[in-house]
Amino acid sequence: MQQNWEIIPLHTYIVELLEKNKGTYTDDELFKVLKEKNNDLSMRTFNKTLMNLEVSGLVRVTYLTKKKRNIELIANT
């Protein structure tokens, strides 16, 4: 049986995950979910993608503590 692979850009997948999770995740939770899907994902790529989403006005990233961030969906795509 042939298996089809679906390629989804990281930024699109993050927005989809946020939509499914009532629009919010902590950075640790979101990274863990993404890492399960793509084991090659680095923290650097994750942070860069979050920054691009924030600059684009799709998400808001706020610090809960010194090392813990909250990622919130602010726009529907």
C-alpha positions as CSV (number, residue, x, y, z in Angstrom):
1,M,0.0,0.0,0.0
2,Q,1.4,3.4,-1.0
3,Q,1.5,6.1,1.6
4,N,1.0,9.7,0.6
5,W,2.9,12.5,2.4
6,E,1.3,15.8,2.9
7,I,3.7,18.7,3.1
8,I,2.5,21.6,5.2
9,P,4.6,24.7,5.8
10,L,5.6,25.2,9.5
11,H,3.8,28.5,9.9
12,T,0.6,27.1,8.5
13,Y,0.8,24.1,10.8
14,I,1.3,26.4,13.8
15,V,-1.7,28.4,13.0
16,E,-3.8,25.2,12.5
17,L,-2.7,23.9,15.9
18,L,-3.5,27.2,17.5
19,E,-7.0,27.2,16.0
20,K,-7.6,23.6,17.2
21,N,-6.4,24.5,20.7
22,K,-8.7,27.5,21.3
23,G,-6.1,29.9,20.1
24,T,-3.4,29.5,22.7
25,Y,-0.4,27.4,23.6
26,T,2.7,27.8,25.7
27,D,5.9,27.7,23.8
28,D,7.0,24.4,25.4
29,E,3.7,22.7,24.6
30,L,3.6,23.9,21.0
31,F,7.3,22.9,20.4
32,K,6.6,19.4,21.8
33,V,3.6,18.9,19.5
34,L,5.6,20.1,16.5
35,K,8.6,18.0,17.4
36,E,6.4,14.9,17.4
37,K,5.4,15.7,13.8
38,N,8.9,16.7,12.7
39,N,11.8,15.3,14.7
40,D,14.3,17.5,12.8
41,L,12.7,20.8,14.0
42,S,15.2,23.0,15.9
43,M,14.4,25.6,18.5
44,R,16.0,28.2,16.2
45,T,13.6,27.4,13.4
46,F,10.7,27.4,15.8
47,N,11.6,30.8,17.2
48,K,12.2,32.3,13.7
49,T,8.8,31.0,12.5
50,L,7.1,32.5,15.6
51,M,8.8,35.8,15.0
52,N,7.6,35.8,11.4
53,L,4.0,35.0,12.5
54,E,4.2,37.8,15.1
55,V,5.5,40.4,12.6
56,S,2.8,39.3,10.2
57,G,0.1,40.0,12.8
58,L,-1.1,36.4,13.1
59,V,0.0,35.6,16.6
60,R,1.0,37.5,19.8
61,V,3.8,36.1,21.9
62,T,3.9,37.3,25.5
63,Y,6.2,36.2,28.4
64,L,4.5,34.4,31.3
65,T,7.7,34.0,33.2
66,K,11.4,34.6,32.3
67,K,11.6,31.5,30.2
68,K,8.0,30.6,29.4
69,R,6.0,32.3,26.6
70,N,2.4,32.2,25.7
71,I,1.5,32.1,22.0
72,E,-1.9,33.4,21.1
73,L,-3.7,33.4,17.8
74,I,-5.0,36.9,17.0
75,A,-6.2,36.6,13.5
76,N,-8.1,34.0,11.4
77,T,-6.5,33.1,8.2
